[in-house]
């Protein structure tokens, strides 16, 4: 279906995002990191995790609900392991924390070949793919996972939601091999709860095996949904479980308490995990036919997309194509509905509204 987009100048978008975050009490530095991340998401067509979603989440679970504390300082805990850092984010803004963590992991990888940063007491960092993509563009293999803000997913064959939509994100420095960094980024539920709400509004049935009702029975009735199901049956369940267990090792508490009222002494915050690998640190050097490392990666990708598979996409390809559209347009692309949503944000923080006539149509 054709959708019309308005071209919004980068500076105008970022100015509004900064003002919105500062209006909610965040520091200039935190607001700048939030704008940087929202710009990155919009540049790559991540419409589910742009500034609109970021500020909505902050309203629901963040600064308005004590899930995130503007101006919080990260506490770096002493570690006896040279390539590892453990942080207490003290509920600092997720985007600012994640950018700092991936930079720290890169610094460790430069020194030790691999670096990891684990973060306790965190707040939603939105699109994990964005952080690993930026690391990949700088030449590193990067991975992150986190525990989601809410437990909305049942274990395989379960009836009560005790898992988050828990994403995994990998980024690979493959620009020289295929023209863009390969970014493999996925949540572990079939659908997001927001998608279910969209189906409710539109009166559309869910796909099979995406959700369960209150008795744990699979349902395609959007109005009967009590919880989501992991994708891939037991395999998606296992991948989601990884995040909860890693979070448990870091310091995360009970999944069913995240972002909810908690008993005395409990915790309700997500946990983050970041890992960065320098490509030289994993190279055996014995590449066939005298290829160097990146030539070898290109040969592997070409083989996968050969043999009749030439029309298959690589993860990260659609995002790279959207970025080229944005570059050609000279600004970020937003629909009329998204312009309306930005105007709600502008109204809240006292900024000038966006008038569609102000913008060129792509």
C-alpha positions in Angstrom: 0.0 0.0 0.0 1.4 3.4 -1.0 2.1 5.7 1.9 3.0 9.4 1.5 5.9 10.8 3.5 6.8 14.3 4.4 10.5 15.3 4.4 11.4 16.7 7.8 14.8 18.4 8.1 17.1 16.6 10.5 17.8 19.7 12.6 14.0 20.4 13.1 13.4 16.8 14.2 16.3 16.8 16.6 15.5 20.2 18.0 12.0 19.0 18.9 13.3 15.8 20.5 15.8 17.6 22.6 13.2 20.1 23.8 10.8 17.3 24.6 13.3 15.5 26.8 14.6 18.6 28.5 11.0 19.6 29.2 10.7 16.3 31.1 13.8 17.1 33.2 16.5 15.4 31.3 20.0 17.1 31.0 21.1 18.6 27.8 23.5 15.7 27.3 20.8 13.1 27.8 18.4 14.9 25.5 21.1 15.1 22.8 21.7 11.3 23.1 18.0 10.7 22.8 17.8 12.9 19.7 20.8 11.2 18.2 19.2 7.8 18.7 15.8 8.9 17.4 17.5 10.4 14.3 19.4 7.1 13.7 16.2 5.0 14.0 14.3 7.3 11.7 17.1 7.4 9.2 16.9 3.6 8.9 13.1 3.4 8.8 12.6 1.9 12.3 9.2 3.5 12.7 8.4 1.3 15.7 11.2 2.8 17.8 11.5 6.4 16.7 11.1 9.5 18.9 7.3 9.0 19.1 7.7 5.5 20.7 10.7 6.7 22.8 8.7 9.5 24.4 5.6 7.4 24.8 7.6 4.7 26.7 9.2 7.4 28.8 5.7 8.6 29.7 4.3 5.1 30.5 7.3 3.6 32.3 10.1 6.2 32.5 10.3 9.7 34.0 6.6 9.8 34.7 6.6 6.5 36.6 9.9 6.4 38.4 11.3 3.8 35.9 13.8 6.3 34.6 15.5 9.2 36.5 16.6 12.3 34.6 20.1 13.3 35.4 21.0 9.9 37.0 24.7 9.1 37.1 26.1 5.7 36.1 28.0 3.9 38.8 30.8 1.8 37.5 31.4 -1.2 39.8 35.0 -2.4 40.4 35.7 -5.6 38.5 38.7 -8.0 38.7 38.3 -8.8 35.0 40.2 -6.6 32.6 37.8 -6.9 29.6 34.6 -6.6 31.6 32.8 -3.7 33.1 29.7 -3.9 35.3 27.5 -0.8 35.8 24.6 0.3 37.9 22.8 2.7 35.6 20.6 4.0 38.5 17.7 4.2 36.0 19.5 6.6 33.7 18.0 7.2 30.3 18.4 4.0 28.3 19.7 5.6 25.1 22.4 7.6 26.9 23.4 4.5 28.9 23.5 2.3 25.8 25.7 4.7 23.8 28.1 4.9 26.7 28.2 1.2 27.1 28.9 0.3 23.5 31.7 2.9 23.4 33.2 1.4 26.5 32.9 -2.1 25.1 34.7 -0.9 21.9 37.5 0.6 24.0 37.9 -2.8 25.7 37.8 -4.7 22.4 40.6 -2.4 21.1 42.7 -3.4 24.0 41.8 -7.0 24.7 40.2 -8.2 21.5 36.8 -8.5 23.2 35.0 -6.3 25.7 31.7 -6.7 27.6 29.6 -4.3 29.6 26.7 -5.5 31.8 24.2 -2.9 33.1 21.9 -3.3 36.0 19.1 -0.9 37.0 18.6 0.2 33.4 15.7 1.7 31.5 14.5 0.7 28.0 17.1 1.4 25.3 14.6 0.9 22.4 16.2 -0.5 19.2 19.2 -2.6 20.1 20.0 -2.9 16.4 21.0 0.8 16.4 23.8 0.4 18.8 25.3 -2.7 17.1 24.9 -1.1 13.7 27.0 1.9 14.8 29.6 -0.4 16.2 29.6 -2.4 13.0 30.1 0.8 10.9 33.2 1.5 13.1 34.6 -2.0 12.2 33.5 -4.2 15.1 31.3 -7.3 15.6 28.8 -6.3 18.3 26.0 -8.0 20.2 23.5 -6.8 22.8 20.5 -8.2 24.5 18.2 -6.8 27.2 15.2 -7.7 29.3 12.1 -6.0 28.0 10.1 -3.5 30.0 7.2 -5.8 30.7 6.6 -9.5 30.9 4.0 -10.1 28.1 5.1 -13.5 26.7 4.3 -17.0 27.9 6.9 -19.7 28.1 6.4 -22.5 25.4 3.2 -24.3 26.4 2.6 -21.8 29.2 -0.5 -19.7 30.0 0.8 -16.8 32.2 3.2 -14.1 30.8 6.6 -14.4 32.6 8.9 -13.4 29.8 9.5 -10.1 28.0 9.6 -9.7 24.2 13.4 -9.9 24.9 15.4 -8.9 21.8 18.8 -10.0 20.5 20.8 -7.8 18.2 24.0 -8.6 16.3 25.9 -6.2 14.0 28.7 -7.2 11.6 31.2 -4.9 9.8 30.3 -6.0 6.3 30.1 -2.7 4.5 33.1 -3.7 2.4 31.6 -7.1 1.7 28.0 -6.2 0.7 27.7 -2.4 1.0 26.2 -2.1 4.5 26.5 -3.6 8.0 24.6 -6.8 8.4 22.3 -6.3 11.4 20.4 -9.2 12.8 17.9 -7.9 15.3 14.8 -9.7 16.5 12.4 -9.7 19.4 11.5 -13.2 20.6 7.7 -12.9 20.4 5.7 -13.5 17.2 4.1 -10.0 17.6 4.4 -7.0 19.8 1.5 -6.1 22.1 1.2 -2.9 20.2 0.5 -4.9 17.1 -2.3 -6.7 18.9 -3.8 -3.4 19.9 -3.7 -2.3 16.3 -5.5 -5.5 15.3 -8.1 -4.8 17.9 -8.8 -1.3 16.5 -9.0 -2.6 13.0 -11.0 -5.7 13.8 -8.4 -7.9 12.2 -7.6 -11.5 13.3 -4.1 -12.4 14.5 -1.9 -14.9 12.7 -2.1 -18.4 14.3 0.2 -19.2 17.3 0.9 -15.6 18.1 -1.1 -15.2 21.3 -3.0 -17.1 24.0 -6.2 -16.3 25.9 -6.6 -16.3 29.7 -6.7 -20.1 29.8 -3.5 -20.5 27.8 -5.3 -21.6 24.6 -3.9 -20.2 21.3 -6.2 -17.5 19.9 -6.5 -15.4 16.8 -9.1 -13.1 18.4 -7.3 -9.9 19.2 -9.9 -9.0 21.8 -9.3 -12.3 23.7 -5.5 -12.0 23.9 -4.1 -12.3 27.4 -0.4 -12.8 26.5 1.9 -13.2 23.5 3.7 -16.4 22.4 7.4 -16.8 21.6 8.2 -17.3 17.9 9.4 -20.7 16.8 7.8 -22.6 19.7 10.5 -23.9 22.0 13.3 -22.3 20.0 12.0 -18.7 20.5 11.2 -19.6 24.1 14.8 -20.6 24.6 16.1 -17.4 23.0 13.9 -15.3 25.2 15.0 -17.3 28.3 18.6 -16.4 27.6 17.9 -12.7 28.2 16.1 -13.4 31.5 18.9 -15.7 32.7 21.6 -13.2 31.6 19.6 -10.5 33.3 19.4 -12.6 36.4 23.2 -13.0 36.5 23.6 -9.3 36.1 21.2 -8.4 38.9 17.8 -8.2 37.3 14.9 -9.4 39.5 11.6 -11.2 38.8 10.4 -10.7 35.3 6.8 -10.4 36.4 7.7 -7.3 38.5 9.4 -5.3 35.8 7.8 -1.8 35.4 5.1 -2.7 37.9 4.4 -2.0 41.6 6.9 -4.0 43.7 7.1 -5.4 47.3 9.6 -3.8 49.7 13.1 -4.8 48.8 12.4 -6.0 45.2 13.6 -4.5 41.9 11.6 -3.6 38.8 14.3 -2.5 36.3 15.5 -4.2 33.1 19.2 -5.2 32.5 21.4 -4.7 29.5 24.3 -6.8 28.1 26.8 -5.6 25.5 29.7 -7.4 23.9 32.1 -6.1 21.2 34.6 -8.2 19.3 37.6 -6.9 17.3 37.5 -8.9 14.0 41.3 -9.5 14.3 40.7 -11.3 17.6 38.8 -14.1 16.0 40.8 -14.4 12.7 42.6 -17.7 12.2 44.2 -16.2 9.1 43.9 -19.4 7.0 41.4 -18.2 4.4 41.0 -20.3 1.3 42.6 -19.2 -2.0 44.6 -16.5 -0.3 41.6 -14.4 0.5 41.9 -11.8 3.3 39.3 -11.7 6.1 36.8 -9.3 4.5 37.3 -11.0 1.0 36.5 -14.3 2.7 33.3 -12.8 4.4 32.2 -11.5 1.0 32.8 -14.9 -0.6 30.7 -16.6 2.2 27.8 -14.0 1.7 28.0 -14.4 -2.1 27.8 -18.2 -1.8 24.7 -17.9 0.5 23.0 -15.6 -1.9 24.0 -17.6 -5.0 22.6 -20.9 -6.4 19.2 -19.3 -7.2 19.0 -17.3 -3.9 20.0 -14.0 -5.6 16.7 -12.3 -4.7 17.0 -13.0 -1.0 17.6 -10.1 1.3 20.2 -9.8 4.0 19.3 -8.6 7.5 20.0 -4.8 7.5 19.4 -4.4 3.8 16.0 -2.8 4.1 17.3 -0.4 6.7 20.2 0.5 4.4 17.8 1.1 1.5 15.7 3.3 3.7 18.8 5.3 4.7 19.5 5.9 1.0 16.0 7.2 0.6 16.6 9.6 3.5 19.9 10.7 2.1 18.4 11.4 -1.3 15.4 13.2 0.3 17.7 15.3 2.5 15.6 14.8 5.6 13.7 12.3 7.7 10.5 10.7 6.3 7.4 10.8 8.4 3.7 10.1 7.5 0.8 12.5 8.2 -0.1 10.4 11.3 3.4 10.7 12.6 3.4 14.4 12.0 0.3 14.6 14.1 2.0 12.6 16.8 5.0 14.9 16.8 2.6 17.8 17.2 1.3 16.2 20.4 4.9 16.2 21.6 5.4 19.8 20.5 2.2 20.8 22.4 3.5 19.1 25.6 6.8 20.9 25.6 5.7 24.2 24.1 7.5 23.9 20.8 6.3 25.2 17.5 3.9 22.8 15.8 4.8 21.1 12.5 2.6 22.1 9.6 2.5 19.6 6.8 2.7 22.5 4.3 6.1 23.4 5.8 7.5 20.2 4.4 8.2 18.8 0.9 6.5 15.5 0.0 8.8 12.8 -1.0 
